[in-house]
Structure formats: structure tokens, C-alpha cells
Amino acid sequence: MSLPIHALNRCYTDLLGICDALEAVADGLPNNVSATQCTELATEIVDLLALTHREEEAVLLPFLASSPAPNCATWPGGSAKNTTMTTTP
């Protein structure tokens, strides 16, 4: 029986495999690069990232949602008023 976490772990393993393949492509630059291989890797990584995202949402988000909220006031530099993250462009 395969547990949901196993599917997520498989996604991460497959992503590492793609990273290895991309590194091999980079090692072959500039002369020894297959356009076909690059196209296949590009397609594969897009599909695998989408699958990994779905698996993370299915496996991790329910777990995180059921965990107790952190007390930001105890974090270095944190306060009870500063509980949201902000981003700068």
C-alpha cells in the first residue's frame, strides 16, 4: 500500500533526477547539447512541478492546517502584532 507521503517523496526524487539531467546539460555547454533532450527536460520539469505542487497541497497543507499556530511573539524580532509576511517588489 502506498501512502500519500510516498507519492510526494517520489516527486522529490524525480525532481532531483531532473536536476542531475540539467546539470549534465550544463556540463555539455556550449558545444555538446541536444535540443531534443532540452525540450524533453523542459516538458518533464513543468509537468513534474505541477504534480509535486498538487501532492504538496494534498499531503502537506492538511497537516500544516491542523498544526497549532506558531507564537510569533517568541521569534527573534517577532511580536504578536507582526504575524503576517510582507514582500517587497
MDAnalysis code that builds the backbone (N, CA, C; Angstrom):
import MDAnalysis as mda
import numpy as np

u = mda.Universe.empty(267, n_residues=89, atom_resindex=np.repeat(np.arange(89), 3), trajectory=True)
u.add_TopologyAttr("name", ["N", "CA", "C"] * 89)
u.add_TopologyAttr("resid", np.arange(1, 90))
u.add_TopologyAttr("resname", ["MET", "SER", "LEU", "PRO", "ILE", "HIS", "ALA", "LEU", "ASN", "ARG", "CYS", "TYR", "THR", "ASP", "LEU", "LEU", "GLY", "ILE", "CYS", "ASP", "ALA", "LEU", "GLU", "ALA", "VAL", "ALA", "ASP", "GLY", "LEU", "PRO", "ASN", "ASN", "VAL", "SER", "ALA", "THR", "GLN", "CYS", "THR", "GLU", "LEU", "ALA", "THR", "GLU", "ILE", "VAL", "ASP", "LEU", "LEU", "ALA", "LEU", "THR", "HIS", "ARG", "GLU", "GLU", "GLU", "ALA", "VAL", "LEU", "LEU", "PRO", "PHE", "LEU", "ALA", "SER", "SER", "PRO", "ALA", "PRO", "ASN", "CYS", "ALA", "THR", "TRP", "PRO", "GLY", "GLY", "SER", "ALA", "LYS", "ASN", "THR", "THR", "MET", "THR", "THR", "THR", "PRO"])
u.atoms.positions = np.array([
    [0.848, -1.186, 0.000],
    [0.000, 0.000, 0.000],
    [0.889, 1.243, 0.000],
    [0.606, 2.168, -0.894],
    [1.401, 3.381, -0.995],
    [0.721, 4.508, -0.220],
    [1.460, 5.094, 0.701],
    [0.942, 6.214, 1.475],
    [1.115, 7.507, 0.681],
    [0.268, 8.528, 0.944],
    [0.394, 9.786, 0.212],
    [1.801, 10.398, 0.317],
    [2.434, 10.249, 1.458],
    [3.771, 10.822, 1.624],
    [4.768, 10.134, 0.690],
    [4.514, 8.888, 0.349],
    [5.398, 8.172, -0.571],
    [5.323, 8.777, -1.968],
    [4.125, 9.181, -2.384],
    [3.968, 9.821, -3.700],
    [4.708, 11.149, -3.724],
    [4.639, 11.900, -2.629],
    [5.339, 13.169, -2.550],
    [6.852, 12.940, -2.554],
    [7.306, 11.948, -1.824],
    [8.726, 11.619, -1.803],
    [9.198, 11.219, -3.199],
    [8.369, 10.505, -3.928],
    [8.712, 10.095, -5.294],
    [8.863, 11.336, -6.196],
    [7.969, 12.309, -6.006],
    [8.076, 13.552, -6.770],
    [9.415, 14.226, -6.495],
    [9.795, 14.299, -5.232],
    [11.064, 14.939, -4.875],
    [12.248, 14.169, -5.459],
    [12.173, 12.864, -5.435],
    [13.235, 12.040, -6.029],
    [13.328, 12.289, -7.526],
    [12.176, 12.351, -8.185],
    [12.154, 12.608, -9.626],
    [12.687, 14.008, -9.952],
    [12.364, 14.999, -9.107],
    [12.890, 16.346, -9.315],
    [14.413, 16.358, -9.199],
    [14.947, 15.615, -8.247],
    [16.403, 15.525, -8.128],
    [17.011, 14.891, -9.371],
    [16.326, 13.928, -9.945],
    [16.791, 13.316, -11.189],
    [16.832, 14.318, -12.330],
    [15.815, 15.174, -12.400],
    [15.809, 16.208, -13.427],
    [16.945, 17.197, -13.183],
    [17.190, 17.526, -11.928],
    [18.309, 18.422, -11.608],
    [19.626, 17.818, -12.096],
    [19.812, 16.531, -11.892],
    [21.018, 15.856, -12.373],
    [21.119, 15.935, -13.900],
    [19.985, 15.732, -14.573],
    [19.981, 15.792, -16.032],
    [20.284, 17.210, -16.525],
    [19.743, 18.215, -15.842],
    [20.024, 19.601, -16.216],
    [21.498, 19.942, -15.987],
    [22.058, 19.407, -14.922],
    [23.480, 19.623, -14.650],
    [24.340, 18.994, -15.753],
    [23.927, 17.832, -16.219],
    [24.653, 17.182, -17.308],
    [24.570, 18.020, -18.587],
    [23.405, 18.612, -18.844],
    [23.261, 19.502, -19.997],
    [24.205, 20.695, -19.839],
    [24.214, 21.295, -18.649],
    [25.088, 22.449, -18.402],
    [26.551, 22.081, -18.580],
    [26.918, 20.894, -18.166],
    [28.301, 20.443, -18.321],
    [28.685, 20.319, -19.793],
    [27.715, 20.076, -20.661],
    [27.974, 19.921, -22.080],
    [28.001, 21.223, -22.855],
    [27.664, 22.314, -22.195],
    [27.656, 23.611, -22.879],
    [29.072, 24.034, -23.241],
    [29.291, 24.718, -24.310],
    [28.313, 25.196, -25.279],
    [28.164, 24.274, -26.478],
    [29.010, 23.271, -26.607],
    [29.057, 22.511, -27.857],
    [28.250, 21.222, -27.866],
    [28.100, 20.605, -26.731],
    [27.584, 19.240, -26.696],
    [26.192, 19.190, -26.071],
    [25.224, 19.878, -26.683],
    [23.880, 19.966, -26.120],
    [22.861, 19.508, -27.155],
    [21.984, 18.634, -26.736],
    [20.934, 18.119, -27.604],
    [19.663, 18.954, -27.423],
    [19.198, 19.556, -28.490],
    [17.960, 20.338, -28.438],
    [16.781, 19.451, -28.060],
    [16.789, 18.230, -28.537],
    [15.710, 17.292, -28.204],
    [15.694, 17.005, -26.711],
    [16.855, 16.749, -26.136],
    [16.938, 16.477, -24.706],
    [16.471, 17.691, -23.896],
    [16.864, 18.890, -24.318],
    [16.448, 20.101, -23.609],
    [14.937, 20.278, -23.655],
    [14.341, 20.017, -24.817],
    [12.883, 20.118, -24.953],
    [12.187, 19.102, -24.063],
    [12.703, 17.884, -24.038],
    [12.116, 16.840, -23.188],
    [12.229, 17.208, -21.711],
    [13.381, 17.717, -21.304],
    [13.567, 18.128, -19.907],
    [12.641, 19.280, -19.537],
    [12.481, 20.235, -20.446],
    [11.600, 21.374, -20.179],
    [10.162, 20.913, -19.964],
    [9.702, 20.015, -20.807],
    [8.351, 19.479, -20.661],
    [8.217, 18.678, -19.376],
    [9.210, 17.845, -19.122],
    [9.177, 16.982, -17.941],
    [9.175, 17.793, -16.650],
    [9.986, 18.842, -16.587],
    [10.063, 19.606, -15.340],
    [8.763, 20.373, -15.080],
    [8.148, 20.911, -16.131],
    [6.878, 21.626, -15.955],
    [5.813, 20.669, -15.432],
    [5.709, 19.509, -16.047],
    [4.712, 18.525, -15.615],
    [4.979, 18.047, -14.196],
    [6.245, 17.780, -13.883],
    [6.582, 17.264, -12.560],
    [6.404, 18.318, -11.475],
    [6.722, 19.563, -11.777],
    [6.484, 20.624, -10.787],
    [4.993, 20.784, -10.499],
    [4.162, 20.678, -11.524],
    [2.712, 20.765, -11.318],
    [2.223, 19.599, -10.455],
    [2.708, 18.391, -10.746],
    [2.328, 17.228, -9.951],
    [2.819, 17.375, -8.510],
    [4.044, 17.823, -8.342],
    [4.600, 17.991, -6.994],
    [3.783, 19.012, -6.214],
    [3.393, 20.081, -6.864],
    [2.573, 21.096, -6.204],
    [1.241, 20.500, -5.729],
    [0.605, 19.715, -6.602],
    [-0.663, 19.075, -6.216],
    [-0.457, 18.123, -5.034],
    [0.618, 17.347, -5.069],
    [0.899, 16.409, -3.980],
    [1.170, 17.157, -2.679],
    [1.918, 18.262, -2.754],
    [2.189, 19.047, -1.551],
    [0.893, 19.601, -0.969],
    [0.027, 20.085, -1.844],
    [-1.257, 20.603, -1.357],
    [-2.095, 19.501, -0.719],
    [-2.056, 18.312, -1.291],
    [-2.861, 17.209, -0.768],
    [-2.285, 16.637, 0.520],
    [-0.972, 16.606, 0.640],
    [-0.330, 15.941, 1.775],
    [0.070, 16.927, 2.873],
    [0.747, 17.993, 2.481],
    [1.315, 18.896, 3.482],
    [0.334, 19.926, 4.028],
    [-0.491, 20.508, 3.159],
    [-1.382, 21.567, 3.633],
    [-2.357, 21.098, 4.713],
    [-2.991, 19.933, 4.578],
    [-3.869, 19.498, 5.670],
    [-3.097, 19.298, 6.984],
    [-1.890, 18.790, 6.888],
    [-1.060, 18.599, 8.074],
    [-0.723, 19.945, 8.712],
    [-0.314, 20.905, 7.895],
    [0.025, 22.228, 8.421],
    [-1.208, 22.945, 8.970],
    [-2.332, 22.793, 8.300],
    [-3.562, 23.446, 8.758],
    [-4.022, 22.909, 10.102],
    [-3.728, 21.658, 10.386],
    [-4.162, 21.067, 11.657],
    [-3.152, 21.286, 12.778],
    [-1.979, 21.826, 12.453],
    [-0.975, 22.058, 13.492],
    [-1.285, 23.364, 14.212],
    [-0.840, 23.481, 15.453],
    [-1.100, 24.715, 16.188],
    [-0.347, 25.886, 15.552],
    [-0.955, 27.052, 15.606],
    [-0.321, 28.243, 15.052],
    [0.902, 28.598, 15.887],
    [1.974, 29.017, 15.228],
    [3.167, 29.403, 15.980],
    [2.935, 30.702, 16.734],
    [3.644, 30.866, 17.812],
    [3.576, 32.092, 18.581],
    [4.693, 32.996, 18.081],
    [4.345, 33.898, 17.179],
    [5.349, 34.760, 16.547],
    [6.034, 35.670, 17.548],
    [5.397, 35.930, 18.677],
    [5.985, 36.819, 19.674],
    [7.269, 36.228, 20.257],
    [7.434, 34.909, 20.158],
    [8.626, 34.285, 20.727],
    [9.775, 34.207, 19.727],
    [9.539, 34.578, 18.478],
    [10.587, 34.552, 17.461],
    [11.491, 35.758, 17.635],
    [12.763, 35.627, 17.331],
    [13.645, 36.801, 17.415],
    [13.133, 37.898, 16.481],
    [12.923, 39.071, 17.034],
    [12.433, 40.189, 16.241],
    [10.943, 40.142, 15.982],
    [10.266, 39.112, 16.488],
    [8.835, 38.979, 16.255],
    [8.021, 39.655, 17.334],
    [6.773, 39.879, 17.025],
    [5.854, 40.419, 18.014],
    [4.468, 39.887, 17.705],
    [3.591, 39.961, 18.658],
    [2.230, 39.482, 18.457],
    [1.531, 40.273, 17.356],
    [1.933, 41.538, 17.149],
    [1.325, 42.372, 16.111],
    [1.869, 42.040, 14.727],
    [3.055, 41.483, 14.663],
    [3.725, 41.214, 13.381],
    [3.602, 39.743, 13.049],
    [2.413, 39.330, 12.577],
    [2.193, 37.906, 12.293],
    [2.003, 37.619, 10.814],
    [2.112, 38.644, 9.964],
    [1.967, 38.411, 8.535],
    [3.295, 38.667, 7.844],
    [3.469, 37.973, 6.734],
    [4.676, 38.158, 5.953],
    [4.425, 39.245, 4.926],
    [5.425, 40.059, 4.682],
    [5.317, 41.056, 3.637],
    [6.403, 40.800, 2.627],
    [6.122, 41.168, 1.393],
    [7.109, 41.019, 0.331],
    [7.381, 42.382, -0.282],
    [8.570, 42.559, -0.736],
    [8.902, 43.786, -1.436],
    [9.197, 43.475, -2.883],
    [8.739, 44.328, -3.783],
    [8.959, 44.057, -5.216],
    [10.419, 44.143, -5.603],
])
